[in-house]
Amino acid sequence: MATTAPRRAAVIGGNRIPFARANGAYAKASNQDMLTAALEGLVARHGLAGEHVGEVAAGAVLKHSRDFNLTRESVLGSSLAATTPAYDVQQACGTGLEAAVLVANKIALGQVESGIAGGTDTASDAPIAVHEGLRQALLSLNRAKTPAQRLKAVSRLRPGQLVPEVPRNVEPRTGLSMGEHMAQTAAQWGVTREAQDELAVESHRNLAAAYDRGFFDDLVTPYLGLTRDQNLRPDSSVDKLSKLKPVFGRGDDATMTAANSTPLTDGASVVLLGSDEWAAERGLPVLAHVVDAQTAAVDYVTGHEGLLMAPAYALPHLLERQGMKLQDFDLVEIHEAFAATVLCTLAAWESESFCRDRLGLDAPVGALDRSRLSVNGSSLAAGHPFAATGGRIVASLAKALHEKGSGARGLISICAAGGQGVMAILEAA
Amino acid sequence: MELREVASAPSLGPLFARAALSQKGRGGQLPSHGLRLARLEVDRWRLLDYQHLCRFTGGDVLPHTYPHVLGFPLQVALMADRGFPLALPGLVHLENHITVHRRLTTADRLDIVVHAADLRPHPKGTLVDLLTEVEVAGERVWEGRSTYLRRGRSAADEQGAAPAGGAGAPDMPGGPPAGLLRVPEDLGRRYAAVSGDVNPIHLHALTARTMGFPRAIAHGMWSAARTLAALGPRADGPSSSSVWFRKPVLLPSTVELLVHDSPHRAVAGLVSGRDERREHLVLELHT
């Protein structure tokens, strides 16, 4: 039996469409439209038209039932060879990064030579379901065999059932929105309003600067009239943000506003991965390699841990396996679901008791030099189309590491609904 | 040729009404002038609705057939005019030919010129071509030729004229269907909303009956666009297509898509009917 020793998958490039605010520029675009647009930009940039790619893995968090084969349908609508297999992945906001890890692992094992990972989400073109009572009545009607059974099924219909079910951003088990969960964790860690607003302003400033220096020229393809992320406010300031009213949390201590929380957003992103040989055959430069990845989950249902704190738990596993310290990373990307998410995670790693009691470490992970954090902006500025965030971060971190020079290492941390977290390490080629 | 500028795409409802009221006593020569709509900016949301209805991918690339939709109001304006020799109501779209010289996007400002040409006899009446030419900054990027038939007494020699099925049309592809298209009853109204073509034969069974159809019929250019969409994104770039329309698709119905594909040429057809086969169109695409 032939076996292949694991090798490191290369991050060759990425592409996304600018992210739009919900009910903005992409209000009428579907997930399939956006994912196909992101794929087509990647195909054009890397000369992949008509090419067979090992596999495409992508997903969406808010998904219509008709989109059961979303990624494969998008591949068929693209210029990639129709022989390119595809499958859907779904791990809430971790979808895009998890998809990249899955593809990278197959490349590492020699099961495929190339692959594309990504994600798309629309909060505008959201799936609306029928009322549960109506759904049950219709299913009974479908099962009914006799006129009496049909009559009974129809008799269960009520006018109130015409009100549709719209997807809501709440945890099914707690009924609390993600923002409410985060507000509890933020209060627990004593994260201040000022610190959150400063992080939000920094995100806008960094993203705007990255656009201005052309950093995204080979990472973003204009779509439906947008050339930059619609949510980006380069002139954002702590002074302006301080005037906003809190939207999550209770009472005078509430700190989370619309500006230091990510807005609902539409968009799609993809990343091109491959073996070094595959890239070399096509003359495509390699930006970085996928070194390692780790997922974690926490028990948030009983209130034992905050909903979005799982990445804090994933990190020690990665550090131990790689023999690294947090401070060894040249660049760190912590997805800004909320500014408070980033600040709570950093605070937890600095806390001696948290690291000892929760992570089982002898010494705290320690502080992170903030100048290494999300240097080209992150979700607070760009927006966060759930499944598209992973691809956005992988591509821009790979490029930023490549700019730093061979051997530079970067860490990606993404929290996800359900108390989960996905992390990965990239190293510049 | 004299070109008359049109400030914006005319609304088709009033034009159809005017054409219907002035259909008597037409004849004579084709108008010597053409109509020009300059620097047209594509409405992205209307384009998205069109792309979704025809099953193209929604985005900034104009589908192969979209400039036809943009130029169609000019065709109607030309034909609705009292001076046009053929009456518009009952005119049958027989063939449509399109050449895409380069991929077009919503960033392009389109100069669209429409004029009529080649009024000629046909075994079943009289044919005319409506030519649509699209330029961007002086560069010819797209052209279309729509051939319409006015049924009536023919001056053509029955033996020598072109067959009704369309001269030059390829054979209908054989084999099992590549796909089944379920064409809903409200398609005509939905296509009218995205194309502006409110021709009553497409809108409802009742309005179609007044024009001699048993039910409303699918718009030929929807059927052609839907067939092209089934062939994938290859028709977005430089390519040429020809479609020959045969029997109309009655709404609602389920039609079979037949495809014969080769590297640079695809032939596709739409047929329906288990017992008695009805051929709706045959389309040839060169890429």
Interface residues (C-beta under 8 A of the other chain):
Chain A: A27 K28 A29 S30 Q32 D33 T36 A37 E40 L76 G77 S78 S79 A82 P222 Y223 L224 G225
Chain B: R44 W45 L48 D49 Q51 H52 T57 G58 G59 D60 T106 G232 P233
